[in-house]
């Protein structure tokens, strides 16, 4: 049974085409991985099928009475609501059903025998639906999911307004899982989850009976939960059975076959054109030349997709830093409340340190305290000499109406336009992306613009807060290579061990010093 059918979908932004005549079907029980490089249109596709965006052409048809659950990281959470309150809204349709049932019970006192029989049948149906959908064990379900995603550590009675970005995503994800929709739509759900809870989500999705569509650049996670791949590339959407590794094999084979067919056809076209040119003027061979020309005119010419620029990250090195990068003395970090015990930490030149641990324990707060962006509750941070620090923040919340060219040019006014374009292209951005406004780019493309600015400033210390969120597989691999080869020092927060284990000379587990005061 087809739960979702997309027919002849065409869409674009301005003169930038995203999809061209794309079709897609989602069947019951399918676990689909939606993959593709940054900017190929994965999130746009999600917005179109959920009705947030109207396509230029084509149809989106959902099966009747299908409940859809979409992890929208931009959803608003109202101040004054606790985590428990938000999670219980997942069952709103059941509370509405209970209200309807109670109203029917209220009508029974004045009903005739025939009406009473109808009312009893209707309330019986509602009662059965409530029981089958776990209405009478809602509190236990809320506790179970909350425990799985670590929300019980934060406290289910905490106001949602006071949550960090990662904690907020956990709440939205927990609410979605509690809704148990017929179809789950997940757009990079692991971005703000820590390792322990990614593992829990992996097990949950492996046992999930209903269908889901998952966008993720975390390949080990993706591979462990999906059974089908849909690949977006060059305005097309193609289906592959199996996991990501199977897709890579088949995709490479298809690419080689296409290249071989292209070369063969180009040779044939060249021979035909040559024959026509030499023989069309002679009466004795004119008919043969016309026949070859007709063959040329009818030929469906194979076209190879233009090569997309591959990202190439190389960070410019400043003069050598002093021996000590930073040292803390009895440093207690936090805002209104302490998030750590007194810390005596030291980082020396050449070290590459990864900070690991659950969301909300103060990893970003520690970075910002070291950089002097926020004042510690007590204690001190002493920075070393001759530091040139490059900082990649997890999220930039300010609006940005610049084009990519303006964004980089404003920071490097001495460059000419050709040099600015070349710098952005080196980060894997196409001409269309480079000329677009930053605000219309995908999360991965925005990250590449920020990386472009970072790598063109000289540094001897790089500080990264979750740099791989939104980056596609190629960009992640290239960033890993660049950080391994970087001769300066690196301080890095990441929830992806397969990314930081090859880069870090040392891993600091921040859970060992957090107060866990939530």
Secondary structure as GFF3:
##gff-version 3
##sequence-region A 1 518
A	DSSP	beta_strand	2	13	.	.	.	ID=ss1
A	DSSP	beta_strand	16	27	.	.	.	ID=ss2
A	DSSP	beta_strand	31	35	.	.	.	ID=ss3
A	DSSP	alpha_helix	42	49	.	.	.	ID=ss4
A	DSSP	beta_strand	57	62	.	.	.	ID=ss5
A	DSSP	beta_strand	68	71	.	.	.	ID=ss6
A	DSSP	alpha_helix	83	88	.	.	.	ID=ss7
A	DSSP	three_ten_helix	89	91	.	.	.	ID=ss8
A	DSSP	alpha_helix	92	107	.	.	.	ID=ss9
A	DSSP	three_ten_helix	108	110	.	.	.	ID=ss10
A	DSSP	alpha_helix	113	132	.	.	.	ID=ss11
A	DSSP	three_ten_helix	135	137	.	.	.	ID=ss12
A	DSSP	alpha_helix	138	148	.	.	.	ID=ss13
A	DSSP	alpha_helix	151	154	.	.	.	ID=ss14
A	DSSP	three_ten_helix	160	162	.	.	.	ID=ss15
A	DSSP	alpha_helix	165	179	.	.	.	ID=ss16
A	DSSP	beta_strand	183	187	.	.	.	ID=ss17
A	DSSP	alpha_helix	195	206	.	.	.	ID=ss18
A	DSSP	beta_strand	211	215	.	.	.	ID=ss19
A	DSSP	alpha_helix	219	225	.	.	.	ID=ss20
A	DSSP	beta_strand	228	233	.	.	.	ID=ss21
A	DSSP	beta_strand	236	241	.	.	.	ID=ss22
A	DSSP	alpha_helix	244	279	.	.	.	ID=ss23
A	DSSP	three_ten_helix	283	285	.	.	.	ID=ss24
A	DSSP	alpha_helix	286	298	.	.	.	ID=ss25
A	DSSP	beta_strand	324	332	.	.	.	ID=ss26
A	DSSP	beta_strand	346	348	.	.	.	ID=ss27
A	DSSP	beta_strand	352	356	.	.	.	ID=ss28
A	DSSP	alpha_helix	363	370	.	.	.	ID=ss29
A	DSSP	beta_strand	378	383	.	.	.	ID=ss30
A	DSSP	beta_strand	389	392	.	.	.	ID=ss31
A	DSSP	alpha_helix	404	411	.	.	.	ID=ss32
A	DSSP	alpha_helix	417	426	.	.	.	ID=ss33
A	DSSP	alpha_helix	431	435	.	.	.	ID=ss34
A	DSSP	three_ten_helix	438	440	.	.	.	ID=ss35
A	DSSP	alpha_helix	443	455	.	.	.	ID=ss36
A	DSSP	beta_strand	461	465	.	.	.	ID=ss37
A	DSSP	alpha_helix	473	485	.	.	.	ID=ss38
A	DSSP	beta_strand	489	493	.	.	.	ID=ss39
A	DSSP	alpha_helix	497	500	.	.	.	ID=ss40
A	DSSP	beta_strand	506	509	.	.	.	ID=ss41
A	DSSP	three_ten_helix	510	512	.	.	.	ID=ss42
###
